[in-house]
């Protein structure tokens, strides 16, 4: 996605996180090869965008290969600069026309279709929901009867459930301590 601005410098991930101004974006060179782009990356204004309006305006043609972007992160005007709004399950896409800089709900003939449903992981088909519920059903008695006033190590839950607990009493559980370096 990026490379160091200095040609004699190697890419160092932590340095990029801490000092993104030392790096320049290179992702745009891949865009002409893509038909679909799924963006799931955290973004804030100190980092370069993956796809800019300016790039799209200069390069978009009727034969442009990129047709659909699933912007799961849904950072408004973020990594995908033309993600200008959140879509919903009832109206899941809009079309961005790079030449006119206009977005239109739904699928249109001209432009890039953008799916930007921010709660997409909550959308589970009925069959999946039923199977998931059936899988969890046997764990319910232990989960309900557990004494949550004790420390995590003493917490009496089935291993499958206990390993899935990320936070307990406001603290990361042992299996998820590694996440502290990202917080």
N, C-alpha and C positions, 0 to 999 in steps of 0.2 A: 504494500500500500504506500510505503514511503521509503526514501533512502536518505542517507546523510547528505547535507549540502556540500560538505567537503569530500572530495574524491579519495582522499587518503584516510578517511575515517570509516570504521566498520559500524554496522547497525548494532545498537545495543538497546534492547527492549526497554529496560528500566530508564535509560537515559531519554528515550523517546517519550515515555510517560511523563518524566520530570521536565524535559526541555524540548518540546516538540518544535520550537522555533529553529532548532539545529537541523531539522529534516525538511525535505520537500516531498510533495505528493507525486506518486508515479502510477497510481491506480488507473488513471484515465487511459493509459496506453492499452489496457485490457478491454475497455468498454466496447470497441468495435468488434471484438470476438464473441461477445455475450449476446444471448437471446433473452435470458432471464437472469436477474440479479436478486438475490435474497440477502438483504442487509439486516444483520442481527447484532451489530456492534454498538456498544456504548459510545456516545459522542458528546463533546461539549465544544464551545467556541475556540478553545485553545488548539484544537486539532484540525488538520485540513479535512475538507469534505471529500467524500468518495466521488460524487457526481455533482457538478455545478450547473447552474442554469446557463452560464456563459459557455461552458464546453458544449452543452446540448444545442444551444442556439447556433453555434459555429459549425457543428458537425452533423446535425440531424438532417436526414434526407428521407424521401419516401421509401428508400431501400435500406434504411438503417436497420441493423440486425436486432438491437435491443428493443424488445417489445413489452416486457413486463418487469416491474420491480415490486418485490414483496418487502416493504419496509417495516419489519416486525418491531424495530426499535421505536419507530414513530417519533423521532426527534423533529419537531416542527422547524422547517428551514435548516435542518441539521446536515448530517452526513449526505443525505439525498436532499439537496437544497430545495427542490420543488415539492417535497412533502410538506404541503401547506396546511393540511388539516388531517384530523383523525377520521377514519371511515368506520362504519359499523357493520355488524353481520348482516343487517337488512339492506345495506347500501355499501358493499365492501370495497368498491374501487372507484377511482376517478381517472380521467385521462388528462395528461399534461401535454399540451402542444408547445414544443420548444420554440417554434417560429413566432407564435403569437403571445407566448407566455401566459396562456389562459388554461385554467383547469375546468373540467366539465365532469359532473357526476356520471358514473357508468363507463361503459366501453364505447369509445368513438373510433372512427376509421383512422384519423390522423393523430399521432402522438404516442406517448408511452403510458401504458396502463399501470397505475400504482395502487397496490393493496396496502392500506395503512391501518389495519384493525389492531388497536393496542391491547385488547384483551383476547386475542386470537387463541392463546393456550386454553382459555376457558371454554372454547367451542368444541365440545366432544360429541361425536355422533351417539345416538340413543343406544346402539348396540355396545359401543365401547363403554359408555357410562354404566350400562347394566353389568357387563363383565367386570369392570373395575369395582363396582359395588359388591358383587358376589365375592371377589377376591378379598376384599377388606372385611366382609361381614364377620368372619371368625375371630377377628382381632378386637372387635368392639367390646366384649366383656372385660378383657384385660385393660384396655384403654380407659374405660369408664371407671373401673375399680382402682386404678393406680393412685398412689399417694404422691401428688405433685408438690408436696411441701418438702420432700427430701431432696438431697443433692442428686445430680444426674447419675452418678455412679451407682447410687442405691435405688434409683428409679426402676421399678419392676414392670417392664414392658417387654413384649416379644422382641427378639433381636431384629426382626425385619422392620418393625416400627421404630425401635430405638435408633437404629442406624439411619433412619430417614429424618430424625429430628435435627434440625440445623441450629436453632436457638432454644435455649432452656434458661429460664429466669433471666432473660436479657443478655445471655452470654453465648458465644459460639460453642457448640459441643465439640468434644475432642476430635472427631472425624472431620470437622469443618474449621479447625483453627487456622489452616492454611489461608483461609479467606481474609484473615486480618491484614495481610500485606496488601490487599486490594482496597481496603476500606480507608 
